[in-house]
Amino acid sequence: MHSTNRFTARPWFILLVALALLNTEHWILNTSAAAAAARPNILLIVADDLGYSDPGCYGGDIQTPNLDGLAKNGLRFTQFYNTARCWPSRGALMTGYYAQQIHRDSLGSLGGGGKGVRQKWAPLLSTMLKAEGYRCYHSGKWHIDGKPLDNGFDHSFEIGGGQNNFFKAPGNTEDGVPNVQTPDYYVTSAAGAHAVKCLKEHAEKFSGQPFFQYLAFTSPHFPLQAPAADIARYKGKYEKGWDVMREERFGRQKKMGLVSTTLSALEVNIGPPYAFPEDIAKLGPGEINRPVPWATLTTEQRDFQATKMSIHAAMVDRMDQEIGQVLAQVKAMGALDNTIIMFLSDNGASAEIMVRGDGHDQQAPMGSAKTFLCLGPGFSSAANTPFRRHKTWVHEGGISTSFIVHWPAGIAARGELRHNPAHLIDVVPTLLEVTGTKKPAVFGGEPVPPAPGKSLVPAFKKDGTVAHDYLWWLHEDNKAVRVGDWKLVAAKGDPWELYDLKTDRAESHNLAAQMPDKVRELEQVWNKHTEETKTLVAKTAPAAGEGKAKKKGKGKAKQEQN
């Protein structure tokens, strides 16, 4: 008697098994492909020195129809924070750690700063996504340690020397190759065009993979420069001055439900964070370094200041136009619904006034390649409406940013506000969750310490569902901590101030003297985090003198001030 099974011995059964296995393999492959296709693309857009109230959808008077459209069909966060400065913000944004934790901002004798180098355990978001099959593209400003192509990006347009002149190509590179100067070169447009180029290539060659497009503009960072036609659109618009502009923007913000505070008072004794009196002289009699009442300015000063604000507005307008070109490409790819788009700024508007690069020609048209202008504390105060202070300070004006999230496939809400406090450190955990990416426990042969950020995915569905134990700030000895609605803040050399942000994000009513116990409570939180950070970074602290941020002030190098 044969032992062969009567079913397996028959050819038709073997054929059925083969077909079943083939179908199973086909299903597995299709399921894997479907899972890969379901992962969202990412478009992360960063502005540079943009005021909280600059976009139209945050109360501004600048034409930003593309940002407004994203807000109308997505979410606007009203209490989203950055670190008050360029390089710390970019480090936090791309790693999910406070900048001091990764040597990307100064921590006293332990070094860190603009030249600090991250630990091996601190990969960038691009590196983590690359390992998950994402194609990664960088277009614009970098200001992170290392090079983009060595940190997970497949292509990179890096703005280098172009940060000192928007009309000049030298110093800017594409995959390491220098940009070529053209008659109509403008770096904001070059960054947008590069992003479109990368996405077109992606559609042609890599449509089976999700993409991460990191678009980091240098707009509206100084020097204030824009195409003449863009500037002309805003000619005369700001002659009413910063006092009226603040009131108008604040009125629109209240109608939108963005804020529940009073309008901060102009701090007429607070000027630029770094003193360069010789540069004030180079700029001529129209420059002024204090936000004094508009009515007290001379006619020449009013014209000069209003024109600077017109250039600032033109730069934001042009950035929005370039964002529109990128969005059009995403739409053309049929990818808009499943692309999570985030927009934010690295810090608040800047009160800085300086001249660098090729200098400033008083005879040249303002905003042209031969001029070097900065917004200054007057219109910076207006751009940061309704908050106090500016870039570098950790009062609300320096650390508050618009934050727009648009993702039709993943967010059901349309045009809603989220008052949930959040921070740059939350972006990485959010994007890791929506992409199904597990953060490694070990990286570079080193254990990865817990990160402070929280995923904002729950807040996409319902406001107030993401809670932080605290949010912490330190930059150039300006320091702050927020616990719930309470904020403790101090400018360098000043005592602690205490504010109830539930009703006073203008930081107008200092409660420190009335509530000393609350001051001590929050100070302990700030101190505890600071000491924990010191313990962490001491393990990899650079040798004395290495990686320290340069001190800023009269006579000091200005190249580090971005």
Residue pairs with C-beta under 8 A, 6 or more apart in sequence:
7 13
8 14
33 208
36 133
36 208
36 209
36 210
37 208
37 210
38 338
39 132
39 210
39 435
39 436
40 210
40 338
40 339
40 340
40 407
40 409
40 410
40 434
40 435
41 210
41 211
41 212
41 213
41 330
41 335
41 338
41 339
41 340
42 129
42 134
42 210
42 211
42 212
42 213
42 339
42 340
42 342
42 431
42 435
43 213
43 215
43 326
43 330
43 339
43 340
43 341
43 342
44 93
44 212
44 213
44 214
44 215
44 341
44 342
44 427
44 431
45 215
45 216
45 217
45 323
45 326
45 341
45 342
45 343
45 344
46 90
46 93
46 140
46 141
46 214
46 215
46 216
46 217
46 343
46 344
46 345
46 346
47 217
47 219
47 220
47 316
47 319
47 343
47 344
47 345
47 346
48 86
48 141
48 216
48 217
48 218
48 219
48 220
48 221
48 345
48 346
49 220
49 221
49 222
49 345
49 346
49 347
49 348
49 349
49 350
49 375
49 391
50 219
50 220
50 316
50 345
50 348
50 349
50 383
50 401
50 402
51 60
51 345
51 348
51 349
51 380
51 382
51 383
51 384
51 385
52 58
52 348
52 383
52 384
52 385
52 387
52 397
52 400
52 401
52 402
53 59
53 60
53 249
53 250
53 253
53 382
53 383
53 384
53 385
53 386
54 60
54 62
54 64
54 220
54 316
54 349
54 383
54 402
55 62
55 64
55 67
55 68
55 71
55 316
55 320
55 402
55 404
56 62
56 63
56 64
56 65
56 67
56 68
57 64
57 67
57 68
57 71
57 72
57 76
57 256
57 402
57 404
58 76
58 253
58 256
58 258
58 402
59 249
59 250
59 252
59 253
59 256
59 258
59 385
60 249
60 252
60 316
61 237
61 245
61 248
61 249
61 313
62 234
62 313
62 316
62 317
62 320
63 233
63 317
63 320
64 316
64 317
64 320
65 320
65 324
66 320
66 321
66 323
66 324
66 327
67 320
67 323
67 343
67 402
67 404
70 327
70 341
70 343
70 404
70 406
71 404
71 406
71 415
72 414
72 415
73 406
73 408
73 414
73 415
74 341
74 404
74 405
74 406
74 407
74 411
74 413
74 414
74 415
75 404
75 405
75 406
75 411
75 413
75 416
75 417
75 418
75 460
76 258
76 402
76 403
76 404
76 416
76 417
76 418
77 403
77 404
77 405
77 417
77 418
77 419
77 420
77 422
77 459
78 258
78 259
78 417
78 418
78 419
79 400
79 419
79 420
79 421
79 422
79 501
79 505
80 344
80 400
80 401
80 402
80 403
80 421
80 422
80 423
81 399
81 400
81 401
81 421
81 422
81 423
81 424
81 471
81 473
82 89
82 92
82 344
82 345
82 346
82 347
82 399
82 400
82 401
82 423
82 424
83 89
83 92
83 98
83 99
83 105
83 346
83 347
83 399
83 424
83 473
83 475
84 347
84 348
84 391
84 392
84 393
84 394
84 398
84 399
84 473
84 475
84 478
85 105
85 346
85 347
85 391
85 392
85 475
85 476
86 141
86 143
86 346
86 347
86 562
87 99
87 104
87 105
87 113
87 114
87 143
87 144
87 562
88 99
88 100
88 104
88 105
88 475
89 99
89 346
89 347
89 424
90 104
90 141
90 142
90 143
90 144
90 216
90 346
91 97
91 99
91 102
91 104
91 105
91 118
91 144
91 145
92 98
92 99
92 104
92 423
92 424
92 425
93 344
93 346
93 424
93 427
93 428
94 124
94 125
94 126
94 144
94 428
95 102
95 118
95 122
95 123
95 124
95 125
95 428
95 451
96 125
96 425
96 426
96 427
96 428
96 429
96 451
96 452
96 453
97 122
97 425
97 451
97 452
97 453
98 105
98 425
98 452
98 472
98 533
99 105
99 112
100 106
100 107
100 112
100 474
100 533
100 537
101 449
101 452
101 533
101 536
101 537
102 116
102 118
102 119
102 122
103 111
103 112
103 113
103 116
103 117
103 118
103 119
103 145
103 537
103 540
103 541
103 542
103 547
104 112
104 113
104 114
104 116
104 118
104 144
104 145
105 112
105 113
105 116
105 474
105 475
105 549
106 112
106 113
106 476
106 548
106 549
107 474
107 533
107 534
107 537
108 534
109 544
110 534
110 537
110 538
110 541
111 541
111 542
111 546
111 547
111 548
112 537
112 547
112 548
112 549
113 547
113 548
113 549
113 550
114 143
114 549
114 550
114 560
114 562
115 145
115 546
115 547
115 548
115 549
116 145
116 542
116 547
116 549
117 145
117 146
117 542
117 547
118 145
118 146
119 444
119 446
119 540
120 443
120 444
120 445
120 446
121 442
121 443
121 444
121 446
121 447
121 448
121 449
122 443
122 448
123 151
123 152
123 440
123 443
123 444
124 144
124 151
124 152
125 152
125 212
125 427
125 428
125 431
125 432
126 136
126 138
126 148
126 151
126 152
126 153
126 212
126 214
127 151
127 152
128 152
128 432
128 437
128 439
128 440
129 136
129 152
129 212
129 431
129 435
129 437
130 136
130 152
130 154
132 435
132 436
132 437
133 209
133 210
134 209
134 210
134 211
134 212
134 435
135 154
135 202
135 206
135 209
135 210
135 211
135 212
136 152
136 153
136 154
136 211
136 212
136 214
137 153
137 154
137 155
137 156
137 195
137 198
137 199
137 202
137 211
137 212
137 213
137 214
138 148
138 153
138 155
138 156
138 157
138 158
138 214
138 216
139 156
139 157
139 191
139 192
139 194
139 195
139 198
139 213
139 214
139 215
139 216
140 157
140 158
140 159
140 191
140 194
140 214
140 215
140 216
140 217
140 218
141 158
141 159
141 163
141 216
141 217
141 218
142 148
142 156
142 158
142 159
142 216
143 562
144 151
147 156
147 158
148 156
148 158
149 156
149 175
149 176
153 214
155 174
155 175
155 194
155 198
155 201
156 173
156 174
156 175
157 172
157 173
157 174
157 179
157 190
157 191
157 194
158 172
158 173
158 174
159 171
159 172
159 187
159 191
159 218
160 171
160 172
160 173
161 168
161 170
161 171
161 172
162 168
162 169
162 170
162 171
162 172
162 179
162 187
162 190
162 218
163 171
163 218
163 221
163 562
164 171
164 223
164 356
164 357
164 358
164 372
165 223
165 225
165 357
165 358
165 369
166 186
166 187
166 188
166 218
166 219
166 223
166 225
166 226
166 315
166 369
167 185
167 186
167 187
167 225
167 368
167 369
168 181
168 185
168 187
168 369
169 178
169 179
169 180
169 181
169 182
169 185
169 187
169 190
170 178
170 179
170 181
171 178
172 178
172 179
172 187
172 190
173 179
174 194
179 185
179 190
186 226
186 227
186 318
187 218
188 217
188 218
188 219
188 315
188 318
188 319
188 322
189 318
189 322
191 215
191 216
191 217
191 218
191 322
192 215
192 321
192 322
192 323
192 325
192 326
193 322
193 325
195 213
195 215
195 326
195 329
196 325
196 326
196 329
198 211
198 213
199 211
199 213
199 326
199 329
199 330
199 333
200 329
202 209
202 211
202 333
203 332
203 333
207 333
210 435
213 326
215 323
215 326
217 319
217 322
219 315
219 316
219 318
219 319
220 312
220 315
220 316
220 319
220 375
221 350
221 562
222 350
222 352
222 354
222 372
222 373
222 374
222 375
223 357
223 371
223 372
223 373
223 374
224 308
224 311
224 312
224 315
224 366
224 367
224 371
224 373
224 374
224 375
225 311
225 315
225 367
225 368
225 369
225 371
225 373
226 311
226 314
226 315
226 317
226 318
226 367
227 314
227 318
228 365
228 367
228 368
230 314
230 315
230 317
230 318
231 310
231 311
231 314
231 366
231 367
233 314
233 317
234 309
234 310
234 311
234 313
234 314
234 317
235 310
236 306
236 310
237 306
237 309
237 310
237 313
238 245
238 305
238 306
238 309
238 310
238 313
238 379
239 302
239 303
239 306
240 294
241 294
241 295
241 297
241 302
241 305
241 306
242 266
242 291
242 294
242 305
242 309
242 378
242 379
242 381
242 382
243 266
243 293
243 294
243 295
244 294
245 309
245 379
245 382
245 385
246 263
246 266
246 381
246 382
246 385
246 386
247 263
249 382
249 385
249 386
250 259
250 263
250 385
250 386
253 259
253 385
253 386
256 417
257 417
258 417
259 386
259 505
260 502
260 503
260 505
261 386
261 503
261 504
261 505
261 506
262 386
262 504
262 506
262 508
263 385
263 386
263 506
264 386
264 387
264 388
264 397
264 506
264 507
264 508
265 506
265 508
266 291
266 292
266 293
266 381
267 291
267 381
267 388
267 389
268 290
268 291
268 292
268 293
269 290
270 290
270 291
270 351
270 377
270 389
271 289
271 290
271 351
271 353
271 377
272 289
272 351
272 352
272 353
272 354
272 374
272 376
272 377
273 351
273 352
273 390
273 391
273 392
273 393
273 476
273 552
274 352
274 354
274 552
274 553
274 554
274 556
274 558
274 561
275 553
275 554
276 353
276 354
276 355
276 554
276 558
277 554
279 353
279 354
279 355
280 287
280 289
280 353
282 355
282 359
282 360
282 362
283 353
283 355
283 360
283 362
283 373
284 304
284 362
285 298
285 300
285 301
286 300
286 301
286 303
286 304
286 305
287 301
287 304
287 353
287 376
288 297
288 301
288 305
288 376
288 378
289 353
289 376
289 377
290 377
290 378
291 377
291 378
291 380
291 381
292 378
294 302
294 378
297 305
304 366
305 376
305 378
305 379
307 366
307 367
308 366
308 373
308 374
308 375
308 376
308 379
309 375
309 379
309 382
310 367
311 366
311 367
311 373
312 375
312 379
312 383
314 367
323 343
327 336
327 341
330 336
330 339
336 408
337 408
337 409
338 407
338 408
338 409
338 410
339 407
340 405
340 406
340 407
340 410
340 431
340 434
341 404
341 405
341 406
341 407
342 403
342 404
342 405
342 427
343 402
343 403
343 404
344 401
344 402
344 403
344 404
344 424
345 401
345 402
346 401
347 391
347 392
347 398
347 399
347 401
348 380
348 383
348 384
348 387
348 389
348 390
348 391
348 397
348 398
348 399
348 400
348 401
349 375
349 379
349 380
349 383
349 384
349 390
349 391
349 397
350 374
350 375
350 380
350 390
350 391
350 392
351 375
351 376
351 377
351 380
351 381
351 390
351 391
352 374
352 376
352 391
352 561
353 374
353 376
354 374
354 558
354 561
355 372
356 372
356 558
356 559
357 372
358 370
358 372
359 372
360 370
360 371
360 372
360 373
361 370
361 371
364 370
364 371
365 371
366 373
367 373
375 383
377 390
380 390
380 391
381 390
381 397
384 390
384 396
384 397
384 398
384 400
386 505
386 506
387 395
387 396
387 397
387 400
387 505
387 506
387 507
388 395
388 396
388 397
388 506
388 507
388 508
389 395
389 396
389 397
389 398
389 491
390 397
390 398
391 398
392 398
392 475
392 476
392 478
393 478
393 491
394 473
394 474
394 475
394 478
394 479
394 480
394 489
395 480
395 489
395 491
395 507
396 501
396 505
396 506
396 507
398 478
399 473
399 480
400 505
403 422
405 411
405 456
405 460
407 434
407 460
410 434
410 460
411 460
411 461
412 461
413 460
413 461
416 463
417 463
418 459
418 463
419 463
419 464
420 456
420 459
420 463
420 464
420 465
420 466
421 468
421 471
421 482
422 454
422 456
422 459
422 466
423 453
423 468
423 471
425 451
425 452
425 453
426 453
426 454
426 455
426 456
426 466
427 453
428 451
428 453
429 439
429 451
429 453
429 454
429 455
430 453
430 455
430 456
430 457
431 437
432 438
432 439
432 455
433 455
433 457
434 457
439 448
439 451
440 448
441 447
441 448
442 448
449 536
452 472
454 466
454 467
454 468
455 466
456 466
458 465
458 466
459 465
459 466
469 483
470 481
470 482
470 483
470 525
470 529
471 481
471 482
472 480
472 481
472 525
472 526
472 529
472 530
473 479
473 480
473 481
473 489
474 530
476 492
476 549
476 552
477 492
477 493
478 490
478 491
478 492
479 489
479 490
479 526
480 487
480 488
480 489
480 490
480 526
481 487
481 488
481 522
481 523
481 525
481 526
481 529
482 488
482 501
483 521
483 522
483 525
485 500
485 501
485 502
486 498
486 499
486 500
486 501
486 518
486 522
487 498
487 499
487 501
487 507
487 522
488 496
488 497
488 498
488 519
488 522
488 523
488 526
489 496
489 497
489 499
489 507
490 496
490 497
495 512
496 512
496 519
496 523
497 507
497 510
497 512
498 510
498 511
498 512
498 515
498 518
498 519
498 522
499 505
499 507
499 509
499 510
499 511
500 509
500 511
511 518
512 519
542 548
549 560
550 556
550 557
550 560
552 560
552 561
